[in-house]
Amino acid sequence: MFTKTLALILAGTMLVATSASAAEVKINGFTTVAGALVEAHKADIEKASGHTLTVVANGSGHGLTDLAEGKANIAMISAPLEEVAAKINEKTPGAIDVAAFQVVQVGEAKVAFVANSANKVKELTNEKITAVLKGTTTNWKDLGGDDAPVLVVTEVSGGGIRSLVEGELLAKEAIAANKRELPNGSQIVKIVSQIPGALGVVSASQVDASVAQIKTDKDLVQPLILVTKGAPSAEAQAVIDAAKAAYK
């Protein structure tokens, strides 16, 4: 009887200790990092780290600012810390001291160009995609497809994947093609699946069987980076380690 009672007491003590050690870890920042990494593997990260995640996808700049102001435990960015900090400091000089932060690249996100599943075009060079985005090529027949206008479906201006594509293929100029702008990748994929002449620009992690991914001659890759202010706390480090393991 004593042994059974002692076992119950010990089990209860361990449960309380486990509950007490669990913490809420706030992760704010870039939408692509949130979608491709944190939210996609949220359950696994929470289980492995023992902590609960609260994720706010509000952009790299806002995430880093939240981290600096103590509103988040971890920031999500998808460009070098120096670039993100420079943009923030242009608006608010001295807001971000790069030396005060630590970064860990957890993974990377590839850009995908997707078409309607009925589209005959299955492969395009980046040069041809650039011509479409510039608005100089406007019809699928000039790309080996049917006689139909091209409609580019992309994120709103400032979105991470769109910014990467504009930087790599358009020398940082805006997409000039006939386009439809949407808030997130899942909506882009849905619209492309419904419009025969659509060409979508999304993270490869968001592509599903409802659309066809076009093969290109060179991948465009975006880093997925987690940032802490100073050395990570034990809770933040546990989440970072779990995120790295989950993304492999």
Beta strands, then each sheet from edge to edge (+ up, - down):
strand 1: 24-29
strand 2: 52-57
strand 3: 74-77
strand 4: 101-116
strand 5: 151-155
strand 6: 179-182
strand 7: 198-203
strand 8: 211-213
strand 9: 221-229
sheet 1: 2+ 1+ 3+ 9- 4+ 7- 5- 6-
sheet 2: 2+ 1+ 3+ 9- 4+ 8-
end
